[in-house]
């Protein structure tokens, strides 16, 4: 036997009260999100550092800090003479 299922949909556009958040509330939420992300990145890096064999730890630190990127800039092209 079939039963009727009622599904309640919320409107696609929130009410004016839902959209009207102050800039300070948005700033606080974004700051908290950024702080949580930074703590997570440091935690992941620490776990990778501690899990790496002792011989690879210097490489992990260099890669995390970006020291593994080349530091020599490409030579500037010579100007063309007409």
Buried (B, 14 or more C-beta within 10 A) or exposed (E): EEEEEEEEEEEEEEEEEEEEEEEEEEEEEEEEEEEEEEEEEEEEBEEBEEEBEEEEBEEBBEBBEEEEEEEEEEEEEEEEEE
